[in-house]
Amino acid sequence: MTHGDFLSALPAERRAALTARHPGQGLWQLALHGGAILLTGAAIATAIPGWPLLLPVQGVLIVFLFTLQHECTHRTPFASDRLCDWVGAIIGALILNPFTWFRYFHFAHHRHTNQPGDPELESPKPRTRAEWLWHVSGLPLWWGSARLIWRLATDRERPAYLPDRARPRARREARVLLAVYALAAITLIRSDAVLWLWLLPVLLGQPFLRLYLLAEHGDCPRVADMFANTRTTFTTALMRLLAWNMPYHVEHHVMPNVPFDRLPALHGLMRDHLQVTAPGYLAFSRAYLARRR
């Protein structure tokens, strides 16, 4: 069965139930995620014993907000579209991923997943262990993000997937981000809080997000069927909580308008049809490296 066959066989009432947005579920999970960031940040700020060990924890919590930003592009985590847009934009500032640009980038990825036209293929996956190490470090991402924001702000970033009507909004957003980062730099001169609570943590946390994202489509067949070109990774409940259920990634690609809290139910319907899975992120990484020299 292909993903198209699955969708054709799905009753309309079941589809409607799966795509309904819960008025409070996203707010509750945002409170948990944001609360964990604030609690960890407070522990760092007050220098509790062993506080340096919390820096990568803080970083992982912050960078994995990307999975919420990703959901906000689809306007699924909250009942309010405006709240989805605001949360997505704020997260974009925290992780240097401008939201307006990312929405159109991501929509193009969904239209052409692992096929010609998929903008994710413009940055090839690591082909050697040395390339994997460089990729996982996160350093290419930070350089690319800074360059992207500058090019958007100066109206020189004109990818085919970013329509003309969206370019003024993307330009304004990038200029706001530059102002925010300039303010952060000024604050850094007067206080080291920005360094310890944000900059250093996200540098330490980004490799974990790189490893996570590589599992979504890494080494998947270049075919049109979502059951084959995308990977669902079986992992712990804590990891699913941190990543807003996005380890159910085949499920998300087959029905991207299903909110994060309903993906487990969708998974129950399609589990027997999944073609590409991994029994965990460590297992995926080991297998990925085993195919490289």
N, C-alpha and C positions, 0 to 999 in steps of 0.2 A: 504494500500500500504506500502511495506517495502522500505528501502532505496535502495535496489538492484533493485526493480521494477522501482523506480523513475529514477535511472541511466540508466536502459535499455531503458526507454521511452524517454530519453533526446536526441534530434537530435544532430548529430555530429557537425553541424555548431554552434549550441548554446553552446555546450561544449567547442568548440575552442574559442569562443568569451569570455566565462567566465574565461578561464584559461590564457588568454593573459596578459602578464605583461606590465603595463603602464610605459614608460620610466621616467616619472617625478613625478607620484603621491606619491610614497613612499618617494622620496627626499623632496617633499613639506611637507608631514606630519612629517617627521623626523625634518625638520627645525622648524616646529611649536612646536613639543614636546621638542626638545633640546633648542629652544629659551625660552620656558617657564621655563625650569630648570635654564638656565643662568640668566634670569630676576629675578626669585625668589631668586636665590643664591646671586645675586648682592644686592638685597634688604636686605638680611640677613647680608651680609658682611659689608654693610654701616650702619647697625643698624638703619634703619628707625623706626619711632615710631610704636610700636606694633610688631616688627620683630619676637619675639618668637612665635607668632601665625602662622608665615609662615613656621616653622620647619616641622610640619606634612604635609603641602602642598608640600614642597620640597621633603619630603619623598615619598609621593604618586606619584609625578611625576617621581621620580627615580625608585621606585620599579615596577611601571607599565610599565617601559621599558621591563619588562619580556614578555609582550604580543608581543612586536616587536621581541625580541629574539626568542620567540616561532615561529613566522612567518619566521624568518631567517633560522630555521632548515629546513623548506620546500623550502627555496630559492624562495619565492614568492613576498616579498615586493619591491624589486628593480630589475631592468632589468639585473644587473650584479650579477652573482653568487659569484664572489670574494667579492663584496661589502656586500652581504648578510652575508658571512662568517666573514668578518672583523667586521661588526657592531654587529653580534651575539657574537663574542669573547669579544669585548669591554664591551658590556652590561653584559656579564658573570662576568667580573672583578668587575663591579660596584655592582652587587647583589649576589656575591659569588655563581654563578651557572655556572661551567665550560662548555663551549659551546660544545666541542667535545663529552664529556660524555652525555650531555643533548640531543644532536641530536639522539643518538642511544636509549637512554631512551625513548624519545618521539616517535620515530618510533615504538618501541615495544608497547607503549601505543596505538598507532593507529591500529596496527595489532590485538591487543587483547582487545579492549576497553571494560572495565567492565567485562572481562572474565578471566579465568585462563591464566596466562602469562602476564597480564597487570602489569607492575612494579608499577603503582600507587596504586595497591591494597596491595602492601607490607607494606604500611603505612595505616592502617585502618582509615576510617573516624571516627570522634568523635561519641561515642555512648551515652555519658551522657553530661549534661550541664557543668560539671567540665572539662571533656575532651575537650569539645568545647572551653571553655575559655582558656585552655592551648594551644590548637591548634591555636586559633586566635591570641594569644599573639605573635606568631612568634618565640618564644624562641627555641622550638624544631627544627625549620627549621635552625636557625643559627648554632646550635650545630651540626646538621646533615650535613650541608654544609661544615663547617670547617673540620669535620671528613672525609667527602668524598674527599675533596681536598688533605688532607694529605695522605689518602690511595691511591689516584690516583698517587700522586707524588712519593710514595714509592712502586708503582706497586703491591699493595695489594688489590686493588679494581678490582675484576674480575667477574662482573655479566655476566650472559649468553647472554644478549643482546648486550654487547660490544665486537665486533669481535676482533680476535687477530691482524688483520692488523691495527686496530684503536688504540690499546693500547699504542704504542710508542708516537703517537700524543697526546693522552689524558694525558700521563705522562709528556710530555714536557710542555703542556699547564698548567697543575697543578703546575709544578715547577716555571713557569713564574708568575703564580698568587701568589705563596708564596713569590717570590721576590718583587712583587708589594706591597703586604700587609706589608712586612718588611720595605719597603721604606716609606709606609704610616705611620707606627708606629714611624719611626725615625722623620718624618715630624711632627707628633703629639707632640713629645717632644719639638720641637722648635716653633710650632705655633698651635693655636687651630682651624685653618681654616678647617682642615680635620674633626674635631669633629663636628663643627656647620654646615658645608655645606654638609657633607656626612654621617658620622657614626650615629649621633643622628637622623637626618631626616629619614634614612632608617629603624632605629629601630621603629620610630613612624609611619612610613608609611606602614610597613609590615602587620599589622593587617588588613588593608583595602584590601590588595591583598589576604590575606588568606580568607577573607569573599567572595571576588569575585570568587576565584578559587573553593571554596567549592560548588558553585552553578553549576559548569559545569557538574558534574556527581553525586553529593551528593544525596543519596536516589533514584537514578535512577535504574530501573530494571536491573538485571544481565542477559541480553539477548544480542544476537548478532546484532540485528537491531539497526542501528544508530538513527532511528527516536524515539527509546524508551530508549536507554541506555545513552543518552546525552540530556542536557537541553539547550534550547535557552531562554535567559532572555530578556524581553522587558524593555528597559531603555531609558534614555535621550540621545539626540544627543551628549551632552558633554561627557557622560560616554562612548559612543561608540567611540568617538574621542580619549579619553584617552587610551582606551583598544584596539585600532586598529581594531575595529569592531568584536572583538572576543566574545562579547555577543551573536553574531550569531553563537553559538557553534555547534549546530546540523549541520548547513550548512557547517561549516568548516570540521567536521568529515566525512560528506558524500562525500565532494569533497575537500580534503586537499590541492590540487594544485591550488585552486582558490585564487587569491590575495585578500588581505584585502579589497581593494576598490571595489571589485566586489561582495562581500558577500551580500550587500543589494539586488542586483539584483537576486542572487541565492535564497535569502530568499523569494522574491516575487513569485518565481516559486514553492517553496515547503511549504509555510506557512500553507496551508490547510492540510498538511500531518503530521505536527509536533504532537507528542504525549505527550511530556514532556516540559512544558514551565513554566515560572514564570513572574508575572507582575512587577518585580523589585527586586533588591537585598535585600532591607529591608523586602519585603514580603516573599522572599525565606527564609531569616534568621529566621523570626518569625515562619514560618511553620516548619522549620527544628528543632528549639528549642521546639516547641509544641509537637513534637514526642519524646522528650527526657525528662528524669527526673534528 
